[in-house]
Amino acid sequence: VQPEESGGGLVQAGASLRLSCAAASGDTLEDYAVGWFRQAPGKEREFIAAITWSGGSTYYSDSLKDRFTISRDNAKNEVYLQMGSLNPEDTAVYYCAADRIATMNPRDYEYWGQGTQVTVSS
């Protein structure tokens, strides 16, 4: 499966933004757990949230769980990351990744999207 992210952009501090992760044409995310990660310049890739293939279980970074929400719509073949109260420290490239099991470790994910840039201005 080839995930593809969309929905990034430039927003002001305090804004909300929703990112989407879809499968490339002909693929399906329905059978896969999906994780969202982000990477800021000079920093390691950071776990944000993950969701099982059914959507029945979700996992969050303790530091982000109050502002970010992961969800999925298998009928639309999409996974979402709703982000709120954004601040400049949230500026990063955001990635979705897919694999059979939802984990917090980026090394456990085999399939990665190209990323979408989120920039938060102060």
ZADREN-968064 format. One record per atom (N, C-alpha, C): residue number from 1; residue in one letter; x, y negated, z; atom name. Coordinates in pm, whole numbers. Example, Ala and Ser with C-alpha at 12.3 -4.5 7.8 and 13.67 -1.06 7.14 Angstrom:
% residues 2
[rec 1 'a' [1319 569 780] 'N']
[rec 1 'a' [1230 450 780] 'CA']
[rec 1 'a' [1320 330 780] 'C']
[rec 2 's' [1285 225 708] 'N']
[rec 2 's' [1367 106 714] 'CA']
[rec 2 's' [1290 -3 787] 'C']
This chain:
% residues 122
[rec 1 'v' [85 119 0] 'N']
[rec 1 'v' [0 0 0] 'CA']
[rec 1 'v' [88 -123 0] 'C']
[rec 2 'q' [45 -227 -69] 'N']
[rec 2 'q' [119 -353 -74] 'CA']
[rec 2 'q' [33 -464 -14] 'C']
[rec 3 'p' [63 -506 110] 'N']
[rec 3 'p' [-14 -615 170] 'CA']
[rec 3 'p' [20 -750 107] 'C']
[rec 4 'e' [-75 -841 108] 'N']
[rec 4 'e' [-55 -976 58] 'CA']
[rec 4 'e' [-119 -1075 153] 'C']
[rec 5 'e' [-41 -1171 203] 'N']
[rec 5 'e' [-92 -1272 293] 'CA']
[rec 5 'e' [-141 -1395 217] 'C']
[rec 6 's' [-236 -1465 276] 'N']
[rec 6 's' [-282 -1593 222] 'CA']
[rec 6 's' [-337 -1676 335] 'C']
[rec 7 'g' [-354 -1805 309] 'N']
[rec 7 'g' [-416 -1893 406] 'CA']
[rec 7 'g' [-321 -1985 479] 'C']
[rec 8 'g' [-191 -1972 453] 'N']
[rec 8 'g' [-97 -2062 518] 'CA']
[rec 8 'g' [-107 -2203 463] 'C']
[rec 9 'g' [-35 -2295 528] 'N']
[rec 9 'g' [-34 -2433 482] 'CA']
[rec 9 'g' [19 -2527 587] 'C']
[rec 10 'l' [-1 -2655 562] 'N']
[rec 10 'l' [42 -2760 653] 'CA']
[rec 10 'l' [-78 -2812 731] 'C']
[rec 11 'v' [-71 -2807 863] 'N']
[rec 11 'v' [-180 -2855 947] 'CA']
[rec 11 'v' [-122 -2943 1057] 'C']
[rec 12 'q' [-210 -3020 1119] 'N']
[rec 12 'q' [-168 -3104 1231] 'CA']
[rec 12 'q' [-182 -3028 1362] 'C']
[rec 13 'a' [-105 -3071 1459] 'N']
[rec 13 'a' [-113 -3010 1591] 'CA']
[rec 13 'a' [-256 -3015 1643] 'C']
[rec 14 'g' [-298 -2905 1704] 'N']
[rec 14 'g' [-433 -2894 1756] 'CA']
[rec 14 'g' [-531 -2829 1660] 'C']
[rec 15 'a' [-490 -2812 1537] 'N']
[rec 15 'a' [-580 -2755 1437] 'CA']
[rec 15 'a' [-590 -2603 1451] 'C']
[rec 16 's' [-686 -2548 1379] 'N']
[rec 16 's' [-703 -2403 1368] 'CA']
[rec 16 's' [-677 -2362 1223] 'C']
[rec 17 'l' [-641 -2236 1207] 'N']
[rec 17 'l' [-613 -2184 1074] 'CA']
[rec 17 'l' [-641 -2035 1073] 'C']
[rec 18 'r' [-693 -1984 963] 'N']
[rec 18 'r' [-715 -1841 952] 'CA']
[rec 18 'r' [-631 -1785 837] 'C']
[rec 19 'l' [-551 -1688 869] 'N']
[rec 19 'l' [-472 -1617 769] 'CA']
[rec 19 'l' [-544 -1489 730] 'C']
[rec 20 's' [-527 -1449 606] 'N']
[rec 20 's' [-584 -1325 557] 'CA']
[rec 20 's' [-474 -1233 506] 'C']
[rec 21 'c' [-498 -1105 523] 'N']
[rec 21 'c' [-408 -1003 469] 'CA']
[rec 21 'c' [-493 -909 386] 'C']
[rec 22 'a' [-462 -899 260] 'N']
[rec 22 'a' [-537 -813 170] 'CA']
[rec 22 'a' [-441 -716 102] 'C']
[rec 23 'a' [-497 -610 49] 'N']
[rec 23 'a' [-415 -515 -26] 'CA']
[rec 23 'a' [-409 -558 -171] 'C']
[rec 24 'a' [-296 -535 -232] 'N']
[rec 24 'a' [-283 -565 -374] 'CA']
[rec 24 'a' [-385 -484 -454] 'C']
[rec 25 's' [-415 -532 -573] 'N']
[rec 25 's' [-515 -468 -658] 'CA']
[rec 25 's' [-490 -318 -671] 'C']
[rec 26 'g' [-591 -240 -644] 'N']
[rec 26 'g' [-580 -96 -654] 'CA']
[rec 26 'g' [-545 -27 -526] 'C']
[rec 27 'd' [-500 -105 -425] 'N']
[rec 27 'd' [-465 -48 -295] 'CA']
[rec 27 'd' [-579 -70 -196] 'C']
[rec 28 't' [-571 -5 -82] 'N']
[rec 28 't' [-667 -27 23] 'CA']
[rec 28 't' [-597 -29 159] 'C']
[rec 29 'l' [-641 -121 244] 'N']
[rec 29 'l' [-588 -129 379] 'CA']
[rec 29 'l' [-669 -46 477] 'C']
[rec 30 'e' [-778 10 431] 'N']
[rec 30 'e' [-874 72 520] 'CA']
[rec 30 'e' [-814 183 604] 'C']
[rec 31 'd' [-718 255 551] 'N']
[rec 31 'd' [-660 369 621] 'CA']
[rec 31 'd' [-540 333 707] 'C']
[rec 32 'y' [-509 204 715] 'N']
[rec 32 'y' [-385 162 780] 'CA']
[rec 32 'y' [-411 72 900] 'C']
[rec 33 'a' [-326 89 1000] 'N']
[rec 33 'a' [-316 -13 1103] 'CA']
[rec 33 'a' [-240 -132 1046] 'C']
[rec 34 'v' [-271 -250 1094] 'N']
[rec 34 'v' [-207 -371 1043] 'CA']
[rec 34 'v' [-155 -455 1160] 'C']
[rec 35 'g' [-36 -504 1143] 'N']
[rec 35 'g' [22 -595 1241] 'CA']
[rec 35 'g' [53 -729 1179] 'C']
[rec 36 'w' [43 -833 1260] 'N']
[rec 36 'w' [86 -967 1218] 'CA']
[rec 36 'w' [212 -1003 1296] 'C']
[rec 37 'f' [307 -1059 1223] 'N']
[rec 37 'f' [433 -1103 1280] 'CA']
[rec 37 'f' [465 -1241 1226] 'C']
[rec 38 'r' [559 -1308 1290] 'N']
[rec 38 'r' [604 -1436 1237] 'CA']
[rec 38 'r' [754 -1450 1260] 'C']
[rec 39 'q' [814 -1532 1177] 'N']
[rec 39 'q' [958 -1556 1190] 'CA']
[rec 39 'q' [987 -1702 1160] 'C']
[rec 40 'a' [1042 -1768 1259] 'N']
[rec 40 'a' [1085 -1907 1245] 'CA']
[rec 40 'a' [1232 -1909 1206] 'C']
[rec 41 'p' [1278 -2017 1144] 'N']
[rec 41 'p' [1418 -2025 1103] 'CA']
[rec 41 'p' [1513 -2002 1220] 'C']
[rec 42 'g' [1609 -1913 1201] 'N']
[rec 42 'g' [1709 -1887 1303] 'CA']
[rec 42 'g' [1661 -1798 1417] 'C']
[rec 43 'k' [1539 -1747 1407] 'N']
[rec 43 'k' [1484 -1664 1515] 'CA']
[rec 43 'k' [1450 -1525 1464] 'C']
[rec 44 'e' [1437 -1432 1556] 'N']
[rec 44 'e' [1398 -1297 1520] 'CA']
[rec 44 'e' [1249 -1291 1487] 'C']
[rec 45 'r' [1213 -1186 1414] 'N']
[rec 45 'r' [1073 -1165 1382] 'CA']
[rec 45 'r' [996 -1134 1511] 'C']
[rec 46 'e' [885 -1201 1529] 'N']
[rec 46 'e' [809 -1195 1654] 'CA']
[rec 46 'e' [673 -1130 1631] 'C']
[rec 47 'f' [639 -1037 1719] 'N']
[rec 47 'f' [508 -973 1714] 'CA']
[rec 47 'f' [399 -1071 1758] 'C']
[rec 48 'i' [286 -1069 1686] 'N']
[rec 48 'i' [172 -1151 1724] 'CA']
[rec 48 'i' [56 -1063 1769] 'C']
[rec 49 'a' [12 -974 1681] 'N']
[rec 49 'a' [-106 -893 1711] 'CA']
[rec 49 'a' [-109 -773 1617] 'C']
[rec 50 'a' [-181 -670 1658] 'N']
[rec 50 'a' [-198 -552 1573] 'CA']
[rec 50 'a' [-339 -497 1593] 'C']
[rec 51 'i' [-387 -426 1491] 'N']
[rec 51 'i' [-522 -371 1496] 'CA']
[rec 51 'i' [-519 -232 1433] 'C']
[rec 52 't' [-592 -138 1493] 'N']
[rec 52 't' [-598 -3 1438] 'CA']
[rec 52 't' [-679 -1 1310] 'C']
[rec 53 'w' [-673 109 1238] 'N']
[rec 53 'w' [-739 117 1107] 'CA']
[rec 53 'w' [-890 95 1119] 'C']
[rec 54 's' [-948 139 1231] 'N']
[rec 54 's' [-1093 124 1248] 'CA']
[rec 54 's' [-1132 -12 1304] 'C']
[rec 55 'g' [-1033 -83 1357] 'N']
[rec 55 'g' [-1063 -207 1427] 'CA']
[rec 55 'g' [-1105 -185 1571] 'C']
[rec 56 'g' [-1104 -61 1616] 'N']
[rec 56 'g' [-1152 -31 1749] 'CA']
[rec 56 'g' [-1058 -73 1861] 'C']
[rec 57 's' [-931 -89 1829] 'N']
[rec 57 's' [-833 -132 1929] 'CA']
[rec 57 's' [-747 -244 1872] 'C']
[rec 58 't' [-718 -340 1958] 'N']
[rec 58 't' [-630 -450 1920] 'CA']
[rec 58 't' [-524 -469 2027] 'C']
[rec 59 'y' [-411 -524 1985] 'N']
[rec 59 'y' [-297 -546 2075] 'CA']
[rec 59 'y' [-242 -685 2047] 'C']
[rec 60 'y' [-200 -752 2153] 'N']
[rec 60 'y' [-155 -890 2139] 'CA']
[rec 60 'y' [-26 -915 2215] 'C']
[rec 61 's' [49 -1012 2163] 'N']
[rec 61 's' [158 -1069 2239] 'CA']
[rec 61 's' [99 -1144 2358] 'C']
[rec 62 'd' [154 -1123 2474] 'N']
[rec 62 'd' [101 -1190 2594] 'CA']
[rec 62 'd' [104 -1342 2579] 'C']
[rec 63 's' [205 -1392 2510] 'N']
[rec 63 's' [220 -1537 2501] 'CA']
[rec 63 's' [125 -1601 2400] 'C']
[rec 64 'l' [63 -1519 2313] 'N']
[rec 64 'l' [-22 -1574 2207] 'CA']
[rec 64 'l' [-168 -1530 2216] 'C']
[rec 65 'k' [-198 -1438 2302] 'N']
[rec 65 'k' [-331 -1377 2303] 'CA']
[rec 65 'k' [-443 -1475 2333] 'C']
[rec 66 'd' [-412 -1585 2400] 'N']
[rec 66 'd' [-518 -1680 2433] 'CA']
[rec 66 'd' [-555 -1770 2316] 'C']
[rec 67 'r' [-470 -1774 2213] 'N']
[rec 67 'r' [-495 -1865 2100] 'CA']
[rec 67 'r' [-515 -1792 1967] 'C']
[rec 68 'f' [-471 -1669 1958] 'N']
[rec 68 'f' [-476 -1596 1831] 'CA']
[rec 68 'f' [-568 -1475 1843] 'C']
[rec 69 't' [-641 -1447 1736] 'N']
[rec 69 't' [-733 -1333 1734] 'CA']
[rec 69 't' [-716 -1256 1603] 'C']
[rec 70 'i' [-699 -1126 1615] 'N']
[rec 70 'i' [-690 -1040 1496] 'CA']
[rec 70 'i' [-823 -968 1477] 'C']
[rec 71 's' [-863 -952 1352] 'N']
[rec 71 's' [-986 -880 1321] 'CA']
[rec 71 's' [-972 -823 1180] 'C']
[rec 72 'r' [-1066 -739 1143] 'N']
[rec 72 'r' [-1062 -683 1008] 'CA']
[rec 72 'r' [-1202 -657 958] 'C']
[rec 73 'd' [-1215 -657 827] 'N']
[rec 73 'd' [-1339 -625 758] 'CA']
[rec 73 'd' [-1302 -521 652] 'C']
[rec 74 'n' [-1321 -396 683] 'N']
[rec 74 'n' [-1280 -292 589] 'CA']
[rec 74 'n' [-1366 -291 463] 'C']
[rec 75 'a' [-1486 -342 472] 'N']
[rec 75 'a' [-1569 -351 352] 'CA']
[rec 75 'a' [-1507 -449 251] 'C']
[rec 76 'k' [-1439 -550 303] 'N']
[rec 76 'k' [-1371 -647 217] 'CA']
[rec 76 'k' [-1224 -615 197] 'C']
[rec 77 'n' [-1179 -510 267] 'N']
[rec 77 'n' [-1039 -469 251] 'CA']
[rec 77 'n' [-944 -579 299] 'C']
[rec 78 'e' [-981 -646 409] 'N']
[rec 78 'e' [-901 -758 458] 'CA']
[rec 78 'e' [-883 -751 610] 'C']
[rec 79 'v' [-771 -807 654] 'N']
[rec 79 'v' [-742 -826 796] 'CA']
[rec 79 'v' [-714 -974 816] 'C']
[rec 80 'y' [-759 -1028 929] 'N']
[rec 80 'y' [-750 -1171 953] 'CA']
[rec 80 'y' [-671 -1201 1080] 'C']
[rec 81 'l' [-611 -1319 1081] 'N']
[rec 81 'l' [-550 -1372 1201] 'CA']
[rec 81 'l' [-604 -1513 1221] 'C']
[rec 82 'q' [-690 -1529 1318] 'N']
[rec 82 'q' [-745 -1659 1352] 'CA']
[rec 82 'q' [-653 -1725 1454] 'C']
[rec 83 'm' [-605 -1844 1421] 'N']
[rec 83 'm' [-511 -1915 1508] 'CA']
[rec 83 'm' [-572 -2046 1553] 'C']
[rec 84 'g' [-562 -2075 1681] 'N']
[rec 84 'g' [-618 -2198 1733] 'CA']
[rec 84 'g' [-517 -2278 1813] 'C']
[rec 85 's' [-551 -2405 1835] 'N']
[rec 85 's' [-466 -2496 1913] 'CA']
[rec 85 's' [-320 -2489 1868] 'C']
[rec 86 'l' [-301 -2498 1739] 'N']
[rec 86 'l' [-166 -2483 1684] 'CA']
[rec 86 'l' [-76 -2598 1728] 'C']
[rec 87 'n' [49 -2567 1748] 'N']
[rec 87 'n' [147 -2669 1783] 'CA']
[rec 87 'n' [273 -2648 1699] 'C']
[rec 88 'p' [363 -2746 1696] 'N']
[rec 88 'p' [480 -2735 1608] 'CA']
[rec 88 'p' [563 -2609 1631] 'C']
[rec 89 'e' [560 -2553 1751] 'N']
[rec 89 'e' [635 -2431 1779] 'CA']
[rec 89 'e' [576 -2308 1707] 'C']
[rec 90 'd' [457 -2323 1652] 'N']
[rec 90 'd' [396 -2214 1574] 'CA']
[rec 90 'd' [442 -2214 1428] 'C']
[rec 91 't' [520 -2313 1390] 'N']
[rec 91 't' [571 -2320 1254] 'CA']
[rec 91 't' [661 -2201 1226] 'C']
[rec 92 'a' [627 -2127 1121] 'N']
[rec 92 'a' [700 -2005 1088] 'CA']
[rec 92 'a' [644 -1947 959] 'C']
[rec 93 'v' [712 -1846 908] 'N']
[rec 93 'v' [655 -1764 803] 'CA']
[rec 93 'v' [580 -1650 871] 'C']
[rec 94 'y' [456 -1631 832] 'N']
[rec 94 'y' [371 -1530 892] 'CA']
[rec 94 'y' [358 -1412 797] 'C']
[rec 95 'y' [379 -1293 852] 'N']
[rec 95 'y' [376 -1169 774] 'CA']
[rec 95 'y' [270 -1074 826] 'C']
[rec 96 'c' [206 -1002 734] 'N']
[rec 96 'c' [129 -887 776] 'CA']
[rec 96 'c' [201 -761 729] 'C']
[rec 97 'a' [183 -656 805] 'N']
[rec 97 'a' [249 -530 777] 'CA']
[rec 97 'a' [152 -415 804] 'C']
[rec 98 'a' [168 -307 732] 'N']
[rec 98 'a' [75 -194 744] 'CA']
[rec 98 'a' [151 -65 768] 'C']
[rec 99 'd' [91 20 847] 'N']
[rec 99 'd' [143 155 866] 'CA']
[rec 99 'd' [32 238 932] 'C']
[rec 100 'r' [62 360 967] 'N']
[rec 100 'r' [-43 450 1017] 'CA']
[rec 100 'r' [-83 418 1161] 'C']
[rec 101 'i' [12 367 1240] 'N']
[rec 101 'i' [-13 345 1382] 'CA']
[rec 101 'i' [10 199 1416] 'C']
[rec 102 'a' [-75 141 1498] 'N']
[rec 102 'a' [-59 2 1541] 'CA']
[rec 102 'a' [42 -5 1655] 'C']
[rec 103 't' [151 -75 1630] 'N']
[rec 103 't' [251 -94 1735] 'CA']
[rec 103 't' [298 -238 1735] 'C']
[rec 104 'm' [378 -272 1833] 'N']
[rec 104 'm' [432 -407 1844] 'CA']
[rec 104 'm' [572 -418 1783] 'C']
[rec 105 'n' [628 -307 1744] 'N']
[rec 105 'n' [765 -305 1694] 'CA']
[rec 105 'n' [767 -320 1542] 'C']
[rec 106 'p' [827 -425 1489] 'N']
[rec 106 'p' [827 -441 1343] 'CA']
[rec 106 'p' [897 -326 1271] 'C']
[rec 107 'r' [988 -258 1336] 'N']
[rec 107 'r' [1058 -146 1271] 'CA']
[rec 107 'r' [967 -27 1245] 'C']
[rec 108 'd' [851 -25 1310] 'N']
[rec 108 'd' [757 86 1291] 'CA']
[rec 108 'd' [671 69 1167] 'C']
[rec 109 'y' [677 -48 1103] 'N']
[rec 109 'y' [592 -76 988] 'CA']
[rec 109 'y' [669 -58 859] 'C']
[rec 110 'e' [614 20 769] 'N']
[rec 110 'e' [682 47 642] 'CA']
[rec 110 'e' [646 -54 533] 'C']
[rec 111 'y' [524 -103 534] 'N']
[rec 111 'y' [476 -187 424] 'CA']
[rec 111 'y' [459 -331 470] 'C']
[rec 112 'w' [523 -423 399] 'N']
[rec 112 'w' [524 -564 437] 'CA']
[rec 112 'w' [482 -653 322] 'C']
[rec 113 'g' [410 -760 356] 'N']
[rec 113 'g' [382 -863 260] 'CA']
[rec 113 'g' [500 -958 246] 'C']
[rec 114 'q' [487 -1052 154] 'N']
[rec 114 'q' [593 -1149 128] 'CA']
[rec 114 'q' [594 -1265 227] 'C']
[rec 115 'g' [486 -1280 300] 'N']
[rec 115 'g' [479 -1386 399] 'CA']
[rec 115 'g' [408 -1510 348] 'C']
[rec 116 't' [352 -1586 440] 'N']
[rec 116 't' [290 -1713 407] 'CA']
[rec 116 't' [337 -1817 508] 'C']
[rec 117 'q' [374 -1934 459] 'N']
[rec 117 'q' [431 -2038 545] 'CA']
[rec 117 'q' [321 -2113 618] 'C']
[rec 118 'v' [338 -2128 748] 'N']
[rec 118 'v' [252 -2214 829] 'CA']
[rec 118 'v' [341 -2322 889] 'C']
[rec 119 't' [304 -2445 864] 'N']
[rec 119 't' [379 -2559 917] 'CA']
[rec 119 't' [283 -2646 997] 'C']
[rec 120 'v' [319 -2672 1121] 'N']
[rec 120 'v' [236 -2753 1209] 'CA']
[rec 120 'v' [308 -2883 1239] 'C']
[rec 121 's' [247 -2994 1201] 'N']
[rec 121 's' [309 -3124 1225] 'CA']
[rec 121 's' [259 -3184 1355] 'C']
[rec 122 's' [345 -3262 1416] 'N']
[rec 122 's' [308 -3322 1546] 'CA']
[rec 122 's' [238 -3455 1527] 'C']
